[in-house]
């Protein structure tokens, strides 16, 4: 049985931020959703640390930013303490590998995919319902 994601009252600020942006999902929105899921602050993820739990979060950000935006890899890296675009590619590839071999990373990745899908569906419905108001 596939688990869905429902929006709670605690998610509403992020939800409204995503709705008000012209892009489907912004880089900041991706950061917010991932940091909220793991219960960490953005500043912790952008620090230069090699703690595995933080590195995985950072790599997930790279992967989702690459999938959900059309931003160049250089811009994605700039938001994480100015890392080189090749680091972004490495992080993205690492997530591809970890989802194959790590059950926890795969579970987290699937849950984050569900959250992004839910936000995108709601945003699309919202924009379609109110596109002609003016």
C-alpha positions as CSV (number, residue, x, y, z in Angstrom):
1,X,0.0,0.0,0.0
2,X,1.4,3.4,-1.0
3,X,1.6,6.0,1.7
4,X,0.4,9.5,0.7
5,X,1.3,12.8,2.2
6,X,-1.3,15.2,3.6
7,X,-0.7,18.8,4.5
8,X,-0.9,19.5,8.2
9,X,-1.3,23.0,9.7
10,X,2.5,23.0,10.3
11,X,3.2,22.6,6.6
12,X,1.0,25.5,5.5
13,X,3.8,28.2,5.5
14,X,5.9,26.1,3.2
15,X,2.9,25.3,1.1
16,X,2.0,29.0,0.7
17,X,5.6,29.8,-0.2
18,X,5.5,27.3,-3.0
19,X,2.2,28.5,-4.2
20,X,3.3,32.1,-4.5
21,X,6.4,31.4,-6.5
22,X,6.3,31.5,-10.3
23,X,8.5,28.4,-10.6
24,X,7.0,25.0,-9.9
25,X,9.3,24.4,-6.9
26,X,12.1,26.7,-6.1
27,X,15.5,25.8,-4.7
28,X,14.5,27.4,-1.4
29,X,11.3,25.4,-1.4
30,X,13.2,22.2,-1.9
31,X,15.5,23.1,1.0
32,X,12.5,23.9,3.2
33,X,10.8,20.6,2.5
34,X,13.9,18.5,3.0
35,X,15.0,20.3,6.2
36,X,11.5,20.0,7.6
37,X,11.4,16.3,6.9
38,X,14.7,15.7,8.7
39,X,14.1,18.3,11.4
40,X,17.3,20.2,10.8
41,X,17.9,23.9,10.1
42,X,19.2,25.0,6.7
43,X,22.3,26.5,8.2
44,X,23.3,23.0,9.5
45,X,23.0,21.6,5.9
46,X,25.0,24.4,4.3
47,X,28.0,24.2,6.8
48,X,31.1,22.5,5.6
49,X,30.7,19.3,7.6
50,X,31.3,15.6,6.7
51,X,28.8,14.2,9.2
52,X,27.1,11.4,7.3
53,X,23.5,12.4,8.2
54,X,24.1,16.0,7.0
55,X,25.9,14.9,3.9
56,X,23.0,12.6,2.9
57,X,20.6,15.5,3.4
58,X,22.8,17.8,1.3
59,X,23.0,15.1,-1.5
60,X,19.2,14.7,-1.4
61,X,18.9,18.5,-1.9
62,X,21.2,18.2,-5.0
63,X,19.2,15.3,-6.4
64,X,15.8,17.0,-6.0
65,X,17.1,20.4,-7.1
66,X,18.4,18.8,-10.3
67,X,15.1,16.9,-10.9
68,X,12.5,19.6,-10.0
69,X,14.2,22.8,-11.3
70,X,15.9,23.9,-14.5
71,X,18.6,25.7,-12.5
72,X,22.2,25.1,-13.6
73,X,24.3,22.9,-11.3
74,X,26.5,25.9,-10.4
75,X,23.5,27.8,-9.0
76,X,22.4,24.7,-7.0
77,X,25.9,24.4,-5.5
78,X,26.0,28.1,-4.6
79,X,23.2,27.6,-2.2
80,X,25.2,25.1,-0.2
81,X,28.2,27.1,0.7
82,X,29.4,27.6,-2.8
83,X,30.3,24.1,-3.7
84,X,31.6,23.3,-7.2
85,X,29.2,21.9,-9.8
86,X,31.1,18.7,-9.9
87,X,30.3,18.2,-6.2
88,X,26.6,18.6,-7.1
89,X,26.9,15.9,-9.7
90,X,28.7,13.6,-7.3
91,X,26.0,14.1,-4.6
92,X,23.3,13.4,-7.2
93,X,25.0,10.2,-8.3
94,X,25.6,9.2,-4.6
95,X,21.8,9.3,-4.0
96,X,21.2,7.1,-7.0
97,X,23.6,4.6,-5.5
98,X,22.4,4.9,-1.9
99,X,18.7,4.3,-2.9
100,X,19.8,0.9,-4.3
101,X,21.9,-0.2,-1.2
102,X,20.5,1.7,1.8
103,X,17.0,0.9,2.9
104,X,16.7,4.0,5.1
105,X,17.9,6.3,2.3
106,X,15.4,4.7,-0.1
107,X,12.6,5.1,2.4
108,X,13.4,8.7,3.0
109,X,13.8,9.4,-0.7
110,X,10.4,7.8,-1.5
111,X,8.7,9.9,1.3
112,X,10.3,13.1,0.0
113,X,9.1,12.2,-3.5
114,X,5.6,11.8,-2.1
115,X,5.8,15.2,-0.5
116,X,7.1,16.9,-3.6
117,X,4.4,15.2,-5.7
118,X,1.7,16.3,-3.2
119,X,2.9,19.9,-3.2
120,X,3.1,20.0,-7.0
121,X,-0.4,18.5,-7.4
122,X,-1.9,21.0,-5.0
123,X,-0.1,23.9,-6.5
124,X,-1.2,22.9,-10.0
125,X,-4.8,22.6,-8.9
126,X,-4.6,25.9,-7.1
127,X,-3.2,27.8,-10.1
128,X,-5.8,26.1,-12.4
129,X,-8.7,27.0,-10.1
130,X,-7.6,30.7,-9.7
131,X,-6.0,31.3,-13.1
132,X,-8.9,33.5,-14.3
133,X,-9.5,35.6,-11.2
134,X,-8.5,39.1,-11.7
